[in-house]
Amino acid sequence: MTLFSDVEGIETYQPKDLLRLSAFLAPLMVAMVLVFSFVIWPLMGMPLFL
């Protein structure tokens, strides 16, 4: 990401843009991990807790 953040003559994204994107994607990632850990993995025969 740092490679594309400073291109001369072209306005690119700012750190606040990355923070906003992270704030949007982080809850989605947590939700996906929870769905997999409580629904998908037990259906595949993997124990939830050791």
C-alpha positions in Angstrom: 0.0 0.0 0.0 2.8 2.4 0.7 4.1 2.0 -2.8 1.0 3.6 -4.3 0.5 6.2 -1.6 3.0 8.7 -3.0 2.7 9.0 -6.8 3.9 12.4 -8.1 1.3 14.4 -9.9 -1.6 12.2 -8.9 -3.7 12.6 -5.8 -3.9 9.2 -4.0 -5.4 8.0 -0.8 -4.6 9.4 2.6 -4.1 7.5 5.9 -7.6 8.6 6.9 -8.9 6.7 3.9 -7.2 3.5 5.0 -8.5 4.0 8.6 -12.1 4.3 7.2 -11.6 1.2 5.1 -10.2 -0.7 8.1 -13.1 0.4 10.3 -15.5 -1.1 7.6 -13.6 -4.3 7.0 -12.6 -5.3 10.5 -16.1 -6.1 11.8 -16.8 -8.1 8.6 -13.6 -10.2 9.1 -14.5 -10.8 12.8 -18.1 -11.9 11.8 -16.7 -14.3 9.1 -14.3 -15.9 11.6 -17.1 -16.4 14.1 -19.4 -17.9 11.5 -16.7 -20.3 10.4 -15.6 -21.2 14.0 -19.1 -21.8 15.3 -20.9 -23.2 12.2 -18.6 -24.4 9.4 -15.8 -26.1 11.4 -18.1 -28.2 13.6 -20.0 -29.3 10.5 -16.6 -30.5 9.1 -16.0 -32.5 12.3 -13.4 -30.2 13.8 -13.8 -29.6 17.5 -14.6 -26.0 18.5 -12.8 -26.3 21.8 -9.9 -28.7 22.5 
